[in-house]
């Protein structure tokens, strides 16, 4: 509704795709991650990308495999990945939100 606004989705995650909604809207939780959950995650990234929303991910955790997964999703969407410490998570999220509101998403 705001001509100068940008749609941004802020995600705080450990990177592990372990949950998604089924066709009926029920939450499904699986560990280890199921192929259906990974497919649903990628489909949602694609839907948000088509909508024009950037996905900025705040990655908690240090698993290299999960970091690669999160990086791939961000590249697919054109979003960004941040890896703040838990102590600085709040300031990272707020600063990124404010930057996006001002239309400065691409600036660092």
Biopython code that builds the backbone (N, CA, C, O; Angstrom):
import numpy as np
from Bio.PDB.StructureBuilder import StructureBuilder

atoms = [
    (1, "UNK", "N", (0.807, -1.196, 0.000)),
    (1, "UNK", "CA", (0.000, 0.000, 0.000)),
    (1, "UNK", "C", (0.850, 1.260, 0.000)),
    (1, "UNK", "O", (0.343, 2.349, -0.270)),
    (2, "UNK", "N", (2.134, 1.125, 0.299)),
    (2, "UNK", "CA", (3.027, 2.280, 0.338)),
    (2, "UNK", "C", (3.915, 2.237, -0.897)),
    (2, "UNK", "O", (4.674, 1.284, -1.074)),
    (3, "UNK", "N", (3.835, 3.259, -1.763)),
    (3, "UNK", "CA", (4.572, 3.218, -3.020)),
    (3, "UNK", "C", (6.082, 3.096, -2.849)),
    (3, "UNK", "O", (6.749, 2.514, -3.705)),
    (4, "UNK", "N", (6.629, 3.624, -1.776)),
    (4, "UNK", "CA", (8.073, 3.549, -1.571)),
    (4, "UNK", "C", (8.480, 2.381, -0.679)),
    (4, "UNK", "O", (9.667, 2.195, -0.411)),
    (5, "UNK", "N", (7.518, 1.598, -0.221)),
    (5, "UNK", "CA", (7.814, 0.492, 0.683)),
    (5, "UNK", "C", (8.392, -0.705, -0.050)),
    (5, "UNK", "O", (8.165, -0.885, -1.247)),
    (6, "UNK", "N", (9.128, -1.506, 0.669)),
    (6, "UNK", "CA", (9.679, -2.750, 0.150)),
    (6, "UNK", "C", (9.205, -3.891, 1.031)),
    (6, "UNK", "O", (9.197, -3.783, 2.257)),
    (7, "UNK", "N", (8.813, -4.975, 0.401)),
    (7, "UNK", "CA", (8.406, -6.157, 1.160)),
    (7, "UNK", "C", (9.650, -6.934, 1.565)),
    (7, "UNK", "O", (10.456, -7.321, 0.718)),
    (8, "UNK", "N", (9.798, -7.157, 2.857)),
    (8, "UNK", "CA", (10.939, -7.890, 3.376)),
    (8, "UNK", "C", (10.439, -8.895, 4.392)),
    (8, "UNK", "O", (9.632, -8.562, 5.260)),
    (9, "UNK", "N", (10.917, -10.123, 4.284)),
    (9, "UNK", "CA", (10.612, -11.169, 5.255)),
    (9, "UNK", "C", (11.875, -11.384, 6.075)),
    (9, "UNK", "O", (12.944, -11.647, 5.525)),
    (10, "UNK", "N", (11.749, -11.273, 7.387)),
    (10, "UNK", "CA", (12.868, -11.496, 8.290)),
    (10, "UNK", "C", (12.724, -12.881, 8.906)),
    (10, "UNK", "O", (11.703, -13.194, 9.518)),
    (11, "UNK", "N", (13.741, -13.698, 8.741)),
    (11, "UNK", "CA", (13.707, -15.080, 9.230)),
    (11, "UNK", "C", (14.847, -15.280, 10.217)),
    (11, "UNK", "O", (16.003, -14.988, 9.909)),
    (12, "UNK", "N", (14.519, -15.776, 11.399)),
    (12, "UNK", "CA", (15.532, -16.154, 12.386)),
    (12, "UNK", "C", (15.502, -17.672, 12.458)),
    (12, "UNK", "O", (14.463, -18.260, 12.756)),
    (13, "UNK", "N", (16.646, -18.315, 12.185)),
    (13, "UNK", "CA", (16.659, -19.770, 12.068)),
    (13, "UNK", "C", (18.020, -20.353, 12.423)),
    (13, "UNK", "O", (19.038, -19.660, 12.435)),
    (14, "UNK", "N", (18.001, -21.642, 12.711)),
    (14, "UNK", "CA", (19.262, -22.374, 12.824)),
    (14, "UNK", "C", (19.611, -22.980, 11.465)),
    (14, "UNK", "O", (20.662, -23.602, 11.308)),
    (15, "UNK", "N", (18.727, -22.796, 10.486)),
    (15, "UNK", "CA", (18.972, -23.267, 9.130)),
    (15, "UNK", "C", (18.408, -24.637, 8.818)),
    (15, "UNK", "O", (18.411, -25.055, 7.661)),
    (16, "UNK", "N", (17.930, -25.334, 9.813)),
    (16, "UNK", "CA", (17.455, -26.711, 9.629)),
    (16, "UNK", "C", (15.983, -26.687, 9.194)),
    (16, "UNK", "O", (15.120, -26.274, 9.968)),
    (17, "UNK", "N", (15.690, -27.128, 7.960)),
    (17, "UNK", "CA", (14.303, -27.145, 7.485)),
    (17, "UNK", "C", (13.549, -28.352, 8.043)),
    (17, "UNK", "O", (13.513, -29.412, 7.418)),
    (18, "UNK", "N", (12.956, -28.186, 9.209)),
    (18, "UNK", "CA", (12.320, -29.319, 9.877)),
    (18, "UNK", "C", (10.806, -29.189, 10.010)),
    (18, "UNK", "O", (10.172, -30.042, 10.630)),
    (19, "UNK", "N", (10.209, -28.132, 9.437)),
    (19, "UNK", "CA", (8.761, -27.962, 9.577)),
    (19, "UNK", "C", (8.188, -27.260, 8.360)),
    (19, "UNK", "O", (8.836, -26.413, 7.745)),
    (20, "UNK", "N", (6.965, -27.630, 8.029)),
    (20, "UNK", "CA", (6.217, -26.930, 6.976)),
    (20, "UNK", "C", (4.735, -27.181, 7.193)),
    (20, "UNK", "O", (4.346, -28.026, 7.999)),
    (21, "UNK", "N", (3.917, -26.440, 6.469)),
    (21, "UNK", "CA", (2.469, -26.630, 6.541)),
    (21, "UNK", "C", (2.034, -27.550, 5.421)),
    (21, "UNK", "O", (2.481, -27.408, 4.282)),
    (22, "UNK", "N", (1.159, -28.497, 5.742)),
    (22, "UNK", "CA", (0.631, -29.357, 4.687)),
    (22, "UNK", "C", (-0.477, -28.604, 3.945)),
    (22, "UNK", "O", (-0.779, -27.456, 4.270)),
    (23, "UNK", "N", (-1.077, -29.255, 2.954)),
    (23, "UNK", "CA", (-2.106, -28.597, 2.139)),
    (23, "UNK", "C", (-3.305, -28.147, 2.958)),
    (23, "UNK", "O", (-4.003, -27.212, 2.567)),
    (24, "UNK", "N", (-3.551, -28.792, 4.078)),
    (24, "UNK", "CA", (-4.665, -28.422, 4.940)),
    (24, "UNK", "C", (-4.319, -27.365, 5.976)),
    (24, "UNK", "O", (-5.174, -26.960, 6.763)),
    (25, "UNK", "N", (-3.053, -26.912, 5.978)),
    (25, "UNK", "CA", (-2.638, -25.888, 6.922)),
    (25, "UNK", "C", (-2.114, -26.422, 8.237)),
    (25, "UNK", "O", (-1.814, -25.651, 9.149)),
    (26, "UNK", "N", (-2.001, -27.745, 8.343)),
    (26, "UNK", "CA", (-1.464, -28.358, 9.565)),
    (26, "UNK", "C", (0.060, -28.299, 9.562)),
    (26, "UNK", "O", (0.694, -28.543, 8.536)),
    (27, "UNK", "N", (0.638, -27.980, 10.698)),
    (27, "UNK", "CA", (2.092, -27.964, 10.810)),
    (27, "UNK", "C", (2.624, -29.384, 10.923)),
    (27, "UNK", "O", (2.128, -30.187, 11.713)),
    (28, "UNK", "N", (3.634, -29.681, 10.127)),
    (28, "UNK", "CA", (4.303, -30.980, 10.166)),
    (28, "UNK", "C", (5.746, -30.753, 10.593)),
    (28, "UNK", "O", (6.449, -29.936, 9.997)),
    (29, "UNK", "N", (6.187, -31.461, 11.607)),
    (29, "UNK", "CA", (7.546, -31.347, 12.110)),
    (29, "UNK", "C", (8.241, -32.679, 11.890)),
    (29, "UNK", "O", (7.735, -33.723, 12.301)),
    (30, "UNK", "N", (9.396, -32.647, 11.243)),
    (30, "UNK", "CA", (10.141, -33.877, 10.992)),
    (30, "UNK", "C", (11.627, -33.649, 11.236)),
    (30, "UNK", "O", (12.192, -32.628, 10.843)),
    (31, "UNK", "N", (12.236, -34.611, 11.885)),
    (31, "UNK", "CA", (13.680, -34.607, 12.029)),
    (31, "UNK", "C", (14.151, -36.034, 11.873)),
    (31, "UNK", "O", (13.636, -36.926, 12.548)),
    (32, "UNK", "N", (15.084, -36.269, 11.031)),
    (32, "UNK", "CA", (15.795, -35.303, 10.200)),
    (32, "UNK", "C", (14.860, -34.706, 9.137)),
    (32, "UNK", "O", (13.766, -35.224, 8.915)),
    (33, "UNK", "N", (15.288, -33.624, 8.486)),
    (33, "UNK", "CA", (14.430, -32.958, 7.509)),
    (33, "UNK", "C", (13.940, -33.913, 6.417)),
    (33, "UNK", "O", (14.697, -34.728, 5.890)),
    (34, "UNK", "N", (12.671, -33.786, 6.102)),
    (34, "UNK", "CA", (12.062, -34.606, 5.050)),
    (34, "UNK", "C", (12.151, -33.874, 3.711)),
    (34, "UNK", "O", (12.180, -32.644, 3.663)),
    (35, "UNK", "N", (12.192, -34.638, 2.640)),
    (35, "UNK", "CA", (12.224, -34.026, 1.300)),
    (35, "UNK", "C", (11.036, -33.101, 1.094)),
    (35, "UNK", "O", (11.166, -32.050, 0.466)),
    (36, "UNK", "N", (9.871, -33.489, 1.621)),
    (36, "UNK", "CA", (8.671, -32.653, 1.467)),
    (36, "UNK", "C", (8.871, -31.292, 2.136)),
    (36, "UNK", "O", (8.398, -30.277, 1.625)),
    (37, "UNK", "N", (9.558, -31.266, 3.258)),
    (37, "UNK", "CA", (9.808, -30.007, 3.953)),
    (37, "UNK", "C", (10.776, -29.143, 3.161)),
    (37, "UNK", "O", (10.581, -27.933, 3.049)),
    (38, "UNK", "N", (11.800, -29.746, 2.621)),
    (38, "UNK", "CA", (12.756, -28.991, 1.806)),
    (38, "UNK", "C", (12.063, -28.437, 0.564)),
    (38, "UNK", "O", (12.267, -27.278, 0.203)),
    (39, "UNK", "N", (11.244, -29.260, -0.090)),
    (39, "UNK", "CA", (10.496, -28.786, -1.264)),
    (39, "UNK", "C", (9.564, -27.634, -0.894)),
    (39, "UNK", "O", (9.475, -26.647, -1.625)),
    (40, "UNK", "N", (8.871, -27.757, 0.236)),
    (40, "UNK", "CA", (7.950, -26.695, 0.671)),
    (40, "UNK", "C", (8.713, -25.408, 0.990)),
    (40, "UNK", "O", (8.231, -24.312, 0.703)),
    (41, "UNK", "N", (9.889, -25.537, 1.578)),
    (41, "UNK", "CA", (10.709, -24.367, 1.894)),
    (41, "UNK", "C", (11.130, -23.650, 0.620)),
    (41, "UNK", "O", (11.001, -22.430, 0.524)),
    (42, "UNK", "N", (11.631, -24.394, -0.352)),
    (42, "UNK", "CA", (12.059, -23.803, -1.618)),
    (42, "UNK", "C", (10.865, -23.199, -2.362)),
    (42, "UNK", "O", (10.989, -22.134, -2.967)),
    (43, "UNK", "N", (9.717, -23.866, -2.324)),
    (43, "UNK", "CA", (8.516, -23.332, -2.978)),
    (43, "UNK", "C", (8.093, -22.005, -2.342)),
    (43, "UNK", "O", (7.670, -21.090, -3.048)),
    (44, "UNK", "N", (8.203, -21.895, -1.027)),
    (44, "UNK", "CA", (7.845, -20.645, -0.361)),
    (44, "UNK", "C", (8.831, -19.533, -0.709)),
    (44, "UNK", "O", (8.427, -18.387, -0.904)),
    (45, "UNK", "N", (10.111, -19.859, -0.788)),
    (45, "UNK", "CA", (11.109, -18.874, -1.212)),
    (45, "UNK", "C", (10.767, -18.390, -2.618)),
    (45, "UNK", "O", (10.812, -17.189, -2.886)),
    (46, "UNK", "N", (10.427, -19.310, -3.513)),
    (46, "UNK", "CA", (10.078, -18.923, -4.879)),
    (46, "UNK", "C", (8.823, -18.061, -4.921)),
    (46, "UNK", "O", (8.761, -17.104, -5.693)),
    (47, "UNK", "N", (7.823, -18.385, -4.104)),
    (47, "UNK", "CA", (6.587, -17.596, -4.064)),
    (47, "UNK", "C", (6.871, -16.181, -3.560)),
    (47, "UNK", "O", (6.363, -15.209, -4.119)),
    (48, "UNK", "N", (7.673, -16.064, -2.518)),
    (48, "UNK", "CA", (8.020, -14.738, -2.001)),
    (48, "UNK", "C", (8.846, -13.944, -3.005)),
    (48, "UNK", "O", (8.707, -12.725, -3.102)),
    (49, "UNK", "N", (9.696, -14.626, -3.742)),
    (49, "UNK", "CA", (10.497, -13.970, -4.771)),
    (49, "UNK", "C", (9.593, -13.433, -5.877)),
    (49, "UNK", "O", (9.760, -12.295, -6.317)),
    (50, "UNK", "N", (8.638, -14.242, -6.326)),
    (50, "UNK", "CA", (7.691, -13.776, -7.351)),
    (50, "UNK", "C", (6.887, -12.580, -6.850)),
    (50, "UNK", "O", (6.574, -11.678, -7.627)),
    (51, "UNK", "N", (6.557, -12.564, -5.586)),
    (51, "UNK", "CA", (5.824, -11.463, -4.982)),
    (51, "UNK", "C", (6.681, -10.191, -4.911)),
    (51, "UNK", "O", (6.155, -9.080, -4.845)),
    (52, "UNK", "N", (7.988, -10.372, -4.925)),
    (52, "UNK", "CA", (8.899, -9.236, -4.846)),
    (52, "UNK", "C", (9.433, -8.973, -3.461)),
    (52, "UNK", "O", (9.995, -7.909, -3.204)),
    (53, "UNK", "N", (9.267, -9.932, -2.556)),
    (53, "UNK", "CA", (9.744, -9.774, -1.183)),
    (53, "UNK", "C", (11.155, -10.330, -1.049)),
    (53, "UNK", "O", (11.447, -11.438, -1.498)),
    (54, "UNK", "N", (12.013, -9.550, -0.430)),
    (54, "UNK", "CA", (13.354, -10.028, -0.115)),
    (54, "UNK", "C", (13.287, -10.814, 1.185)),
    (54, "UNK", "O", (12.528, -10.473, 2.092)),
    (55, "UNK", "N", (14.083, -11.860, 1.264)),
    (55, "UNK", "CA", (14.169, -12.659, 2.484)),
    (55, "UNK", "C", (15.538, -12.406, 3.104)),
    (55, "UNK", "O", (16.567, -12.723, 2.508)),
    (56, "UNK", "N", (15.541, -11.833, 4.304)),
    (56, "UNK", "CA", (16.774, -11.634, 5.044)),
    (56, "UNK", "C", (16.787, -12.619, 6.201)),
    (56, "UNK", "O", (15.909, -12.614, 7.063)),
    (57, "UNK", "N", (17.804, -13.460, 6.192)),
    (57, "UNK", "CA", (17.898, -14.563, 7.146)),
    (57, "UNK", "C", (18.937, -14.231, 8.205)),
    (57, "UNK", "O", (20.052, -13.809, 7.898)),
    (58, "UNK", "N", (18.547, -14.429, 9.453)),
    (58, "UNK", "CA", (19.446, -14.260, 10.587)),
    (58, "UNK", "C", (19.768, -15.662, 11.068)),
    (58, "UNK", "O", (18.969, -16.305, 11.749)),
    (59, "UNK", "N", (20.949, -16.122, 10.701)),
    (59, "UNK", "CA", (21.366, -17.499, 10.917)),
    (59, "UNK", "C", (22.007, -17.652, 12.288)),
    (59, "UNK", "O", (23.037, -17.046, 12.584)),
    (60, "UNK", "N", (21.377, -18.472, 13.115)),
    (60, "UNK", "CA", (21.943, -18.813, 14.417)),
    (60, "UNK", "C", (22.496, -20.225, 14.295)),
    (60, "UNK", "O", (21.795, -21.129, 13.841)),
    (61, "UNK", "N", (23.688, -20.412, 14.678)),
    (61, "UNK", "CA", (24.306, -21.721, 14.549)),
    (61, "UNK", "C", (25.462, -21.640, 13.569)),
    (61, "UNK", "O", (25.611, -20.675, 12.819)),
    (62, "UNK", "N", (26.275, -22.688, 13.600)),
    (62, "UNK", "CA", (27.501, -22.647, 12.808)),
    (62, "UNK", "C", (27.712, -23.888, 11.957)),
    (62, "UNK", "O", (28.827, -24.134, 11.498)),
    (63, "UNK", "N", (26.675, -24.669, 11.737)),
    (63, "UNK", "CA", (26.832, -25.874, 10.926)),
    (63, "UNK", "C", (27.084, -25.478, 9.472)),
    (63, "UNK", "O", (26.258, -24.783, 8.879)),
    (64, "UNK", "N", (28.200, -25.902, 8.886)),
    (64, "UNK", "CA", (28.530, -25.500, 7.515)),
    (64, "UNK", "C", (27.497, -25.967, 6.482)),
    (64, "UNK", "O", (27.203, -25.240, 5.534)),
    (65, "UNK", "N", (26.952, -27.154, 6.655)),
    (65, "UNK", "CA", (25.947, -27.652, 5.714)),
    (65, "UNK", "C", (24.674, -26.820, 5.755)),
    (65, "UNK", "O", (24.103, -26.503, 4.711)),
    (66, "UNK", "N", (24.229, -26.466, 6.951)),
    (66, "UNK", "CA", (23.029, -25.636, 7.084)),
    (66, "UNK", "C", (23.299, -24.222, 6.571)),
    (66, "UNK", "O", (22.421, -23.596, 5.978)),
    (67, "UNK", "N", (24.506, -23.724, 6.798)),
    (67, "UNK", "CA", (24.864, -22.397, 6.291)),
    (67, "UNK", "C", (24.817, -22.392, 4.762)),
    (67, "UNK", "O", (24.367, -21.412, 4.168)),
    (68, "UNK", "N", (25.272, -23.463, 4.118)),
    (68, "UNK", "CA", (25.204, -23.549, 2.650)),
    (68, "UNK", "C", (23.758, -23.555, 2.176)),
    (68, "UNK", "O", (23.428, -22.909, 1.181)),
    (69, "UNK", "N", (22.889, -24.282, 2.882)),
    (69, "UNK", "CA", (21.472, -24.328, 2.530)),
    (69, "UNK", "C", (20.853, -22.929, 2.622)),
    (69, "UNK", "O", (20.165, -22.493, 1.699)),
    (70, "UNK", "N", (21.094, -22.239, 3.717)),
    (70, "UNK", "CA", (20.548, -20.895, 3.920)),
    (70, "UNK", "C", (21.118, -19.926, 2.879)),
    (70, "UNK", "O", (20.380, -19.104, 2.337)),
    (71, "UNK", "N", (22.408, -20.011, 2.597)),
    (71, "UNK", "CA", (23.015, -19.153, 1.582)),
    (71, "UNK", "C", (22.381, -19.388, 0.215)),
    (71, "UNK", "O", (22.123, -18.439, -0.526)),
    (72, "UNK", "N", (22.132, -20.644, -0.115)),
    (72, "UNK", "CA", (21.507, -20.971, -1.410)),
    (72, "UNK", "C", (20.106, -20.379, -1.497)),
    (72, "UNK", "O", (19.722, -19.860, -2.545)),
    (73, "UNK", "N", (19.339, -20.449, -0.415)),
    (73, "UNK", "CA", (17.994, -19.865, -0.420)),
    (73, "UNK", "C", (18.062, -18.355, -0.594)),
    (73, "UNK", "O", (17.282, -17.782, -1.355)),
    (74, "UNK", "N", (18.988, -17.706, 0.103)),
    (74, "UNK", "CA", (19.123, -16.252, -0.008)),
    (74, "UNK", "C", (19.537, -15.856, -1.427)),
    (74, "UNK", "O", (19.003, -14.891, -1.974)),
    (75, "UNK", "N", (20.468, -16.579, -2.023)),
    (75, "UNK", "CA", (20.880, -16.285, -3.401)),
    (75, "UNK", "C", (19.711, -16.478, -4.360)),
    (75, "UNK", "O", (19.530, -15.685, -5.285)),
    (76, "UNK", "N", (18.925, -17.512, -4.149)),
    (76, "UNK", "CA", (17.773, -17.798, -5.006)),
    (76, "UNK", "C", (16.781, -16.634, -4.977)),
    (76, "UNK", "O", (16.128, -16.342, -5.980)),
    (77, "UNK", "N", (16.674, -15.981, -3.839)),
    (77, "UNK", "CA", (15.710, -14.900, -3.638)),
    (77, "UNK", "C", (16.312, -13.513, -3.861)),
    (77, "UNK", "O", (15.584, -12.570, -4.168)),
    (78, "UNK", "N", (17.602, -13.382, -3.713)),
    (78, "UNK", "CA", (18.219, -12.061, -3.766)),
    (78, "UNK", "C", (18.274, -11.401, -2.402)),
    (78, "UNK", "O", (18.554, -10.207, -2.293)),
    (79, "UNK", "N", (18.005, -12.180, -1.359)),
    (79, "UNK", "CA", (18.067, -11.664, 0.005)),
    (79, "UNK", "C", (19.471, -11.765, 0.561)),
    (79, "UNK", "O", (20.436, -11.982, -0.171)),
    (80, "UNK", "N", (19.566, -11.603, 1.865)),
    (80, "UNK", "CA", (20.867, -11.617, 2.516)),
    (80, "UNK", "C", (20.844, -12.529, 3.727)),
    (80, "UNK", "O", (19.784, -12.843, 4.269)),
    (81, "UNK", "N", (22.029, -12.950, 4.143)),
    (81, "UNK", "CA", (22.185, -13.775, 5.337)),
    (81, "UNK", "C", (23.088, -13.026, 6.308)),
    (81, "UNK", "O", (24.143, -12.514, 5.934)),
    (82, "UNK", "N", (22.653, -12.974, 7.554)),
    (82, "UNK", "CA", (23.439, -12.399, 8.633)),
    (82, "UNK", "C", (23.718, -13.515, 9.629)),
    (82, "UNK", "O", (22.895, -14.412, 9.815)),
    (83, "UNK", "N", (24.867, -13.458, 10.262)),
    (83, "UNK", "CA", (25.219, -14.462, 11.269)),
    (83, "UNK", "C", (25.589, -13.772, 12.574)),
    (83, "UNK", "O", (26.746, -13.813, 12.993)),
    (84, "UNK", "N", (24.618, -13.142, 13.216)),
    (84, "UNK", "CA", (24.919, -12.441, 14.467)),
    (84, "UNK", "C", (25.051, -13.413, 15.626)),
    (84, "UNK", "O", (24.555, -14.538, 15.572)),
    (85, "UNK", "N", (25.721, -12.966, 16.665)),
    (85, "UNK", "CA", (25.711, -13.752, 17.896)),
    (85, "UNK", "C", (24.327, -13.580, 18.518)),
    (85, "UNK", "O", (23.618, -12.624, 18.206)),
    (86, "UNK", "N", (23.952, -14.482, 19.376)),
    (86, "UNK", "CA", (22.644, -14.386, 20.036)),
    (86, "UNK", "C", (22.519, -13.069, 20.806)),
    (86, "UNK", "O", (21.424, -12.520, 20.922)),
    (87, "UNK", "N", (23.631, -12.568, 21.328)),
    (87, "UNK", "CA", (23.615, -11.312, 22.072)),
    (87, "UNK", "C", (23.279, -10.108, 21.198)),
    (87, "UNK", "O", (22.743, -9.115, 21.690)),
    (88, "UNK", "N", (23.592, -10.190, 19.903)),
    (88, "UNK", "CA", (23.386, -9.052, 19.001)),
    (88, "UNK", "C", (22.231, -9.266, 18.027)),
    (88, "UNK", "O", (21.998, -8.425, 17.158)),
    (89, "UNK", "N", (21.513, -10.363, 18.155)),
    (89, "UNK", "CA", (20.431, -10.667, 17.219)),
    (89, "UNK", "C", (19.398, -9.548, 17.145)),
    (89, "UNK", "O", (19.020, -9.129, 16.052)),
    (90, "UNK", "N", (18.944, -9.068, 18.278)),
    (90, "UNK", "CA", (17.909, -8.035, 18.301)),
    (90, "UNK", "C", (18.312, -6.787, 17.545)),
    (90, "UNK", "O", (17.516, -6.253, 16.772)),
    (91, "UNK", "N", (19.519, -6.315, 17.747)),
    (91, "UNK", "CA", (19.952, -5.094, 17.059)),
    (91, "UNK", "C", (20.108, -5.338, 15.561)),
    (91, "UNK", "O", (19.805, -4.444, 14.770)),
    (92, "UNK", "N", (20.569, -6.514, 15.145)),
    (92, "UNK", "CA", (20.664, -6.838, 13.725)),
    (92, "UNK", "C", (19.283, -6.808, 13.074)),
    (92, "UNK", "O", (19.106, -6.214, 12.010)),
    (93, "UNK", "N", (18.312, -7.446, 13.713)),
    (93, "UNK", "CA", (16.965, -7.520, 13.141)),
    (93, "UNK", "C", (16.354, -6.127, 13.050)),
    (93, "UNK", "O", (15.812, -5.764, 12.006)),
    (94, "UNK", "N", (16.427, -5.356, 14.098)),
    (94, "UNK", "CA", (15.833, -4.016, 14.097)),
    (94, "UNK", "C", (16.522, -3.122, 13.068)),
    (94, "UNK", "O", (15.845, -2.420, 12.317)),
    (95, "UNK", "N", (17.846, -3.135, 13.020)),
    (95, "UNK", "CA", (18.563, -2.298, 12.056)),
    (95, "UNK", "C", (18.237, -2.691, 10.624)),
    (95, "UNK", "O", (18.082, -1.821, 9.768)),
    (96, "UNK", "N", (18.131, -3.985, 10.349)),
    (96, "UNK", "CA", (17.790, -4.422, 8.994)),
    (96, "UNK", "C", (16.368, -4.005, 8.631)),
    (96, "UNK", "O", (16.114, -3.571, 7.508)),
    (97, "UNK", "N", (15.459, -4.134, 9.562)),
    (97, "UNK", "CA", (14.070, -3.716, 9.327)),
    (97, "UNK", "C", (14.001, -2.219, 9.017)),
    (97, "UNK", "O", (13.339, -1.807, 8.065)),
    (98, "UNK", "N", (14.681, -1.419, 9.821)),
    (98, "UNK", "CA", (14.663, 0.024, 9.604)),
    (98, "UNK", "C", (15.309, 0.401, 8.276)),
    (98, "UNK", "O", (14.828, 1.304, 7.592)),
    (99, "UNK", "N", (16.385, -0.273, 7.904)),
    (99, "UNK", "CA", (17.045, -0.021, 6.624)),
    (99, "UNK", "C", (16.087, -0.337, 5.476)),
    (99, "UNK", "O", (16.005, 0.422, 4.510)),
    (100, "UNK", "N", (15.365, -1.448, 5.576)),
    (100, "UNK", "CA", (14.411, -1.830, 4.531)),
    (100, "UNK", "C", (13.268, -0.828, 4.441)),
    (100, "UNK", "O", (12.817, -0.504, 3.343)),
    (101, "UNK", "N", (12.802, -0.342, 5.561)),
    (101, "UNK", "CA", (11.714, 0.653, 5.563)),
    (101, "UNK", "C", (12.131, 1.935, 4.868)),
    (101, "UNK", "O", (11.308, 2.608, 4.248)),
    (102, "UNK", "N", (13.397, 2.270, 4.970)),
    (102, "UNK", "CA", (13.892, 3.491, 4.331)),
    (102, "UNK", "C", (14.267, 3.254, 2.874)),
    (102, "UNK", "O", (14.734, 4.172, 2.199)),
    (103, "UNK", "N", (14.065, 2.017, 2.374)),
    (103, "UNK", "CA", (14.397, 1.723, 0.983)),
    (103, "UNK", "C", (15.874, 1.575, 0.733)),
    (103, "UNK", "O", (16.352, 1.828, -0.373)),
    (104, "UNK", "N", (16.602, 1.165, 1.755)),
    (104, "UNK", "CA", (18.052, 1.045, 1.637)),
    (104, "UNK", "C", (18.498, -0.404, 1.713)),
    (104, "UNK", "O", (19.612, -0.691, 2.153)),
    (105, "UNK", "N", (17.642, -1.312, 1.291)),
    (105, "UNK", "CA", (17.932, -2.732, 1.444)),
    (105, "UNK", "C", (19.250, -3.114, 0.796)),
    (105, "UNK", "O", (20.001, -3.903, 1.370)),
    (106, "UNK", "N", (19.552, -2.590, -0.359)),
    (106, "UNK", "CA", (20.758, -2.988, -1.060)),
    (106, "UNK", "C", (22.020, -2.338, -0.548)),
    (106, "UNK", "O", (23.116, -2.727, -0.951)),
    (107, "UNK", "N", (21.901, -1.358, 0.328)),
    (107, "UNK", "CA", (23.074, -0.663, 0.857)),
    (107, "UNK", "C", (23.575, -1.339, 2.112)),
    (107, "UNK", "O", (22.795, -1.965, 2.829)),
    (108, "UNK", "N", (24.848, -1.227, 2.390)),
    (108, "UNK", "CA", (25.422, -1.805, 3.607)),
    (108, "UNK", "C", (25.914, -0.738, 4.510)),
    (108, "UNK", "O", (26.432, -1.032, 5.587)),
]
sb = StructureBuilder()
sb.init_structure("model")
sb.init_model(0)
sb.init_chain("A")
sb.init_seg("    ")
for serial, (resi, resn, name, xyz) in enumerate(atoms, 1):
    if name == "N":
        sb.init_residue(resn, " ", resi, " ")
    sb.init_atom(name, np.array(xyz, "f"), 0.0, 1.0, " ", f" {name:<3s}", serial, name[0])
structure = sb.get_structure()
